[in-house]
Amino acid sequence: MKDGTLRYSVLADELAGLIDAGVLRPGDRLPSVRRLASEKRLSVSTVVRALHQLEDAGAVEARPQSGFFVKQRRPERAEPRTGAPPDQAVAVEVSQRLMRVLRANTQPGVLPLGAALPAPELLPIAAIRRLYSRVARRHPKLLAGASHTEMNEPALLRQVVKRSLAWGSALAGGEITVTHSCTEAMHLCLRAVTRPGDTVAVESPAYYLGLQLLESCGLKALEIPSAPGIGVSVEALELATRQEKVAACLLVPNASNPLGSIMPDANKARLAALMAERGVPVIEDDVYGDLHFDGPRPWPIKAFDRAGNVMLCSSFSKSISPALRVGFVAAGRYSGNVALQKTIISGATNPISQMVLAEYLESCASDRHLRRLRGRYANQVEQMMRAVARYFPAGTRMSRPQGAFVLWVELPDETDTMKLYGLALAEGVSFVPGELFSPSGMYRNCLRLNCGNPWSAAIEAGIQRLGQLAARAGSCL
């Protein structure tokens, strides 16, 4: 008789075969767990494990209170083209325009398609609220003071290190500094390894908050082309760091923002070795690493680092709650300087929030929540892709995100999305214009959409209206 491990694998393979043969089609609901357990004479836990294996492989998705469904195939639409950034580093001046856009996007009555934030109803807010009350009662000393030297709660460090066991190489507790956010973590790293006037290599298109950090530190940006599906070009980075002095790289290799790409492991390994050889520190934003759609959790560049040259930055704002304001950086051989910068700039992160997060991560609920959340984000991204394919003008291209919850859209060349933004905002529809993802002003015909909210008739109507405006804009803007 086959053991439990073989039983769940056999069931998973059988269901996968039905999907591949078209017997179970995209959108079809799978038989319930209890029905499968009864018909196959298996335990409920074995069936659940088989379904989770299919979910991790990207074949099915779980929908709350509804069961498991065969995943929809993504719409066929050409991917955005790879840009040709300038060869020289440029000063960064995006903050004023970006802040105007982000403030406008939060006006009452505006569809939340701009800032990349998850909808509150997708997050475990009730569980976190209960933990705050419980932790404050059990640990009253945490309310009594704070420290500028002992900044990490040991319980949270244990959880971060424990989770990193699935990242290819476990982090060392001594290299970790708990921060207020992933953004603060990146800021600390930049301050630790650069000086005003230095050049930092960034992906193109690049995450706009990363560009803001460069601007605030008086740094120049050297744009390195990125391609949908594979991320930043290691070949272009090799050439750029050979020709120009680069003080650091600031990269988002897992579910990059805005393309949603995950770098192949081979590229990550080459990049880690190359930058270590050339003495160029790598600042890695891994905030979306846990929000991959298919397969096992992608490894960060940090997993391939043998020289302590990669500074891994992350937080729990996209998966648990942005209001927690808890992130971390594992800074390798730069950890001492990063910790010093943290002491100077802000001191310890709220110890109660650290303990709350540690207790939540320790619970079984955290893994269940993360699995459900990945499915929800994947479904919301696919809904947005279908709507863009349906309503946007001919010639539109879009990314095929491999994780997170943003969608990058390239409109026909003649479209100016900053002008389109003004028209759309007047009708209650927000987005972020593409030029804000480039310090040199590229991607003027591109835009990014937030898919962090459950799909609704209001969002579909907003995308339809945005598509109508975009079609009109191509001829009259």
Backbone hydrogen bonds, N-H to C=O, Kabsch-Sander energy under -0.5 kcal/mol:
donor,donor_aa,acceptor,acceptor_aa,energy
7,R,3,D,-2.2
8,Y,4,G,-2.2
9,S,5,T,-1.7
10,V,6,L,-2.7
11,L,7,R,-2.2
12,A,8,Y,-2.4
13,D,9,S,-2.6
14,E,10,V,-2.2
15,L,11,L,-2.5
16,A,12,A,-2.4
17,G,13,D,-2.2
18,L,14,E,-1.7
19,I,15,L,-1.9
20,D,16,A,-2.7
21,A,17,G,-2.0
22,G,19,I,-1.1
23,V,18,L,-1.5
24,L,18,L,-1.7
25,R,23,V,-0.6
27,G,70,V,-2.5
28,D,25,R,-2.7
30,L,68,F,-3.1
36,L,32,S,-2.6
37,A,33,V,-2.6
38,S,34,R,-2.3
39,E,35,R,-3.0
40,K,36,L,-2.6
41,R,37,A,-0.6
42,L,37,A,-1.9
47,V,43,S,-2.0
48,V,44,V,-2.6
49,R,45,S,-2.1
50,A,46,T,-2.0
51,L,47,V,-2.4
52,H,48,V,-2.3
53,Q,49,R,-1.8
54,L,50,A,-1.9
55,E,51,L,-2.2
56,D,52,H,-2.7
57,A,53,Q,-1.5
58,G,55,E,-1.4
59,A,54,L,-2.4
60,V,54,L,-0.9
61,E,69,F,-2.6
63,R,67,G,-2.9
66,S,63,R,-2.4
67,G,63,R,-1.8
69,F,61,E,-2.8
70,V,28,D,-2.6
71,K,59,A,-2.2
77,R,75,P,-0.7
90,V,221,A,-2.6
92,V,219,L,-0.6
93,E,91,A,-0.5
98,L,94,V,-2.8
99,M,95,S,-2.9
100,R,96,Q,-1.7
101,V,97,R,-2.0
102,L,98,L,-2.9
103,R,99,M,-2.5
104,A,100,R,-2.0
105,N,101,V,-2.0
106,T,102,L,-0.6
106,T,103,R,-1.0
107,Q,104,A,-1.5
110,V,107,Q,-1.7
111,L,428,G,-2.7
113,L,111,L,-2.3
117,L,115,A,-1.9
119,A,452,G,-2.5
122,L,119,A,-2.0
123,L,120,P,-1.7
125,I,123,L,-2.0
128,I,124,P,-2.1
129,R,125,I,-2.5
130,R,126,A,-2.1
131,L,127,A,-2.0
132,Y,128,I,-2.1
133,S,129,R,-1.6
134,R,130,R,-2.2
135,V,131,L,-3.2
136,A,132,Y,-2.2
137,R,133,S,-1.5
138,R,134,R,-2.4
139,H,135,V,-2.5
142,L,139,H,-1.8
143,L,140,P,-1.5
144,A,141,K,-1.2
151,M,149,T,-1.0
156,L,153,E,-0.8
157,L,153,E,-2.1
158,R,154,P,-2.4
159,Q,155,A,-1.5
160,V,156,L,-2.5
161,V,157,L,-2.7
162,K,158,R,-2.6
163,R,159,Q,-2.5
164,S,160,V,-1.8
165,L,162,K,-1.2
166,A,163,R,-1.6
167,W,164,S,-2.0
168,G,165,L,-0.5
175,E,172,A,-1.8
176,I,173,G,-1.3
177,T,329,V,-2.4
179,T,327,G,-2.1
185,A,181,S,-1.8
186,M,182,C,-2.4
187,H,183,T,-2.2
188,L,184,E,-2.8
189,C,185,A,-2.0
190,L,186,M,-2.5
191,R,187,H,-2.3
192,A,188,L,-1.8
193,V,189,C,-1.5
194,T,190,L,-1.7
197,G,218,G,-3.0
198,D,195,R,-2.4
200,V,220,K,-2.6
201,A,248,A,-2.5
202,V,222,L,-2.4
203,E,250,L,-0.7
204,S,224,I,-1.6
206,A,437,F,-3.0
210,G,207,Y,-0.7
211,L,207,Y,-1.5
212,Q,208,Y,-2.2
213,L,209,L,-2.0
214,L,210,G,-1.9
215,E,211,L,-2.4
216,S,212,Q,-2.7
217,C,213,L,-1.6
218,G,215,E,-1.3
219,L,214,L,-2.8
220,K,198,D,-3.1
221,A,90,V,-3.0
222,L,200,V,-2.5
223,E,221,A,-0.6
224,I,202,V,-3.0
226,S,204,S,-1.7
227,A,231,G,-2.3
230,I,227,A,-1.5
231,G,227,A,-2.4
233,S,225,P,-2.4
234,V,232,V,-0.6
237,L,233,S,-1.9
238,E,234,V,-2.4
239,L,235,E,-2.1
240,A,236,A,-2.5
241,T,237,L,-2.4
242,R,238,E,-0.9
243,Q,239,L,-1.8
244,E,240,A,-2.3
246,V,244,E,-0.5
247,A,199,T,-2.8
248,A,199,T,-0.9
249,C,281,P,-2.3
250,L,201,A,-2.8
251,L,283,I,-2.4
255,A,253,P,-0.6
255,A,261,S,-0.6
256,S,261,S,-2.4
260,G,256,S,-3.6
263,M,253,P,-2.4
268,K,264,P,-2.0
269,A,265,D,-2.7
270,R,266,A,-2.1
271,L,267,N,-2.6
272,A,268,K,-2.6
273,A,269,A,-2.2
274,L,270,R,-2.6
275,M,271,L,-2.6
276,A,272,A,-1.7
277,E,273,A,-2.3
278,R,274,L,-1.8
279,G,276,A,-0.8
280,V,275,M,-2.7
282,V,309,N,-2.1
283,I,249,C,-3.3
283,I,281,P,-0.5
284,E,282,V,-0.7
284,E,311,M,-2.8
285,D,251,L,-3.0
285,D,283,I,-0.6
286,D,284,E,-0.8
286,D,313,C,-3.3
289,G,286,D,-1.8
291,L,288,Y,-1.9
292,H,289,G,-0.6
293,F,402,Q,-2.3
295,G,56,D,-5.4
303,A,300,P,-1.3
304,F,301,I,-2.2
305,D,302,K,-1.3
306,R,304,F,-0.5
311,M,282,V,-3.3
312,L,310,V,-0.7
312,L,330,A,-2.3
313,C,284,E,-3.5
313,C,311,M,-0.5
314,S,328,F,-2.2
316,F,326,V,-1.5
320,I,316,F,-2.5
321,S,316,F,-1.8
324,L,321,S,-1.1
325,R,322,P,-0.7
327,G,179,T,-2.4
328,F,314,S,-2.5
329,V,177,T,-1.9
330,A,312,L,-2.5
331,A,175,E,-2.2
331,A,329,V,-0.7
333,R,308,G,-2.2
334,Y,331,A,-2.3
335,S,332,G,-1.7
338,V,334,Y,-2.4
339,A,335,S,-2.6
340,L,336,G,-1.8
341,Q,337,N,-2.3
342,K,338,V,-2.2
343,T,339,A,-2.2
344,I,340,L,-2.2
345,I,341,Q,-2.6
346,S,342,K,-2.2
347,G,342,K,-2.5
348,A,147,S,-1.1
349,T,151,M,-0.5
354,Q,350,N,-2.0
355,M,351,P,-2.2
356,V,352,I,-2.7
357,L,353,S,-2.4
358,A,354,Q,-2.3
359,E,355,M,-2.4
360,Y,356,V,-2.2
361,L,357,L,-2.7
362,E,358,A,-1.6
363,S,359,E,-0.9
363,S,360,Y,-0.8
366,S,360,Y,-0.6
366,S,363,S,-0.9
367,D,363,S,-0.5
368,R,364,C,-1.5
369,H,365,A,-2.7
370,L,366,S,-2.3
371,R,367,D,-2.2
372,R,368,R,-2.3
373,L,369,H,-2.9
374,R,370,L,-2.3
375,G,371,R,-1.6
376,R,372,R,-2.3
377,Y,373,L,-2.9
378,A,374,R,-2.5
379,N,375,G,-2.2
380,Q,376,R,-2.5
381,V,377,Y,-2.5
382,E,378,A,-2.1
383,Q,379,N,-2.2
384,M,380,Q,-2.1
385,M,381,V,-2.5
386,R,382,E,-2.4
387,A,383,Q,-2.1
388,V,384,M,-2.7
389,A,385,M,-2.6
390,R,386,R,-1.8
391,Y,387,A,-2.6
392,F,388,V,-2.3
396,T,393,P,-1.5
397,R,410,E,-3.0
398,M,78,A,-2.1
399,S,408,W,-2.4
402,Q,260,G,-3.4
404,A,291,L,-2.2
407,L,449,L,-2.3
409,V,407,L,-0.5
409,V,447,L,-3.0
410,E,397,R,-3.0
411,L,409,V,-0.6
411,L,445,N,-2.9
415,T,412,P,-2.3
417,T,415,T,-0.7
417,T,444,R,-3.0
420,L,416,D,-2.3
421,Y,417,T,-2.0
422,G,418,M,-1.2
423,L,419,K,-1.6
424,A,420,L,-2.7
425,L,421,Y,-2.9
426,A,422,G,-1.5
427,E,423,L,-0.6
427,E,424,A,-1.3
428,G,425,L,-1.9
429,V,424,A,-2.2
430,S,111,L,-0.8
432,V,448,R,-1.9
434,G,446,C,-2.9
436,L,433,P,-1.3
437,F,434,G,-2.2
438,S,435,E,-1.3
441,G,438,S,-1.4
446,C,443,Y,-1.8
447,L,409,V,-2.3
448,R,432,V,-2.2
449,L,407,L,-2.7
450,N,113,L,-1.9
451,C,405,F,-3.5
460,E,456,S,-2.3
461,A,457,A,-2.5
462,G,458,A,-2.1
463,I,459,I,-2.5
464,Q,460,E,-2.4
465,R,461,A,-2.4
466,L,462,G,-2.5
467,G,463,I,-2.5
468,Q,464,Q,-1.9
469,L,465,R,-2.5
470,A,466,L,-2.5
471,A,467,G,-2.3
472,R,468,Q,-2.0
473,A,469,L,-2.5
474,G,470,A,-1.6
475,S,472,R,-1.2
476,C,472,R,-1.3
477,L,473,A,-2.3
